[in-house]
């Protein structure tokens, strides 16, 4: 089951990020969607609205899934995102699944990659 949840979390986020959040929610989200990101409205329609706006405003953005970790009903995604003007971010997204394998809750942390670092290591 955990491998399926990991695959579904990646497919869900990739599909939404690349411009089809409505289809992503139809395929991968349960009856409710609890949102903890303060920039996104709660619920399925809030998620769709946010990602449709991001696709319109930033169609050339890209995402790389660096790590996918699961435990029980939770899946964590560690991503590297590149936005216009080479503006780079690291995100850590956590999704909670219901007993049918559908996403019902989301948390995230987002950090911009700085131009300079005190060490030579990547942030992802």
C-alpha positions in Angstrom: 0.0 0.0 0.0 2.8 2.5 0.9 4.3 2.2 -2.6 0.9 3.0 -4.1 0.5 6.0 -1.8 4.0 7.3 -2.8 3.2 6.9 -6.5 -0.2 8.6 -6.0 1.3 11.6 -4.1 3.9 12.2 -6.8 1.4 11.8 -9.7 -1.1 14.1 -7.9 1.4 16.9 -7.2 3.1 16.6 -10.7 -0.2 16.8 -12.5 -1.4 19.8 -10.5 1.9 21.6 -10.7 2.1 21.0 -14.5 -1.3 22.6 -15.0 -4.1 20.2 -14.5 -5.1 20.4 -10.8 -8.8 19.6 -11.5 -8.0 16.2 -13.0 -5.4 15.7 -10.2 -8.1 16.2 -7.5 -10.6 14.0 -9.4 -8.1 11.1 -9.5 -6.3 11.4 -6.2 -8.3 13.4 -3.6 -10.9 12.1 -1.2 -14.2 13.6 -0.2 -12.4 16.4 1.7 -9.1 18.3 1.3 -7.7 20.0 4.4 -5.2 22.6 3.5 -2.5 23.9 5.9 -0.6 26.2 3.5 -1.8 29.7 4.5 -1.5 30.9 0.9 -4.1 28.4 -0.4 -7.8 28.3 0.5 -9.1 25.2 2.3 -10.8 22.5 0.3 -10.6 21.1 -3.2 -11.7 24.2 -5.1 -9.1 26.3 -3.2 -6.4 23.9 -4.3 -7.6 24.0 -7.9 -7.8 27.8 -7.9 -4.3 28.2 -6.6 -2.7 25.8 -9.1 -4.6 27.1 -12.1 -3.4 30.6 -11.2 0.2 29.4 -10.8 0.0 27.7 -14.2 -1.3 30.9 -15.8 1.2 33.2 -14.1 4.2 30.9 -14.3 3.8 28.3 -17.1 7.5 27.6 -17.5 8.1 26.5 -13.9 9.5 23.0 -13.3 9.7 20.4 -10.5 12.0 17.5 -9.6 11.0 15.0 -7.0 14.2 14.4 -5.0 12.8 12.1 -2.3 9.5 10.4 -1.5 9.1 8.9 2.0 6.1 7.2 3.5 4.9 6.1 6.9 1.5 4.7 7.6 -1.1 7.1 6.0 1.5 9.9 5.4 3.7 10.6 2.3 6.4 13.2 2.3 7.7 14.8 -0.9 11.1 16.6 -1.1 11.2 18.7 -4.3 13.4 21.1 -6.1 11.4 23.7 -8.0 12.7 26.2 -10.6 10.5 29.2 -11.3 11.1 32.0 -13.9 14.4 33.9 -13.8 16.0 30.8 -12.3 14.3 31.4 -8.9 14.8 28.1 -7.1 12.9 26.6 -4.1 13.1 23.5 -2.0 9.7 22.2 -0.7 8.7 19.5 1.7 5.1 18.5 1.2 3.3 16.1 3.5 0.1 14.4 2.4 -2.3 12.3 4.6 -4.4 9.6 2.9 -7.7 8.1 3.9 -8.4 4.4 4.1 -9.3 4.3 0.4 -5.8 5.6 -0.6 -7.1 9.2 -1.4 -5.4 12.4 -0.3 -7.3 14.3 2.4 -4.8 16.6 4.0 -1.7 18.7 3.1 1.1 20.5 4.9 4.2 22.1 3.4 7.3 24.0 4.0 8.9 26.1 1.3 12.4 27.6 1.3 14.1 29.7 -1.4 17.6 28.5 -2.4 19.9 31.4 -1.6 22.6 32.7 -3.9 25.3 32.0 -1.3 25.7 29.2 1.2 28.0 28.7 4.1 28.6 25.1 2.8 29.0 23.5 -0.6 26.1 21.1 -0.1 22.9 21.1 -2.1 19.7 21.8 -0.2 18.1 18.7 -1.8 
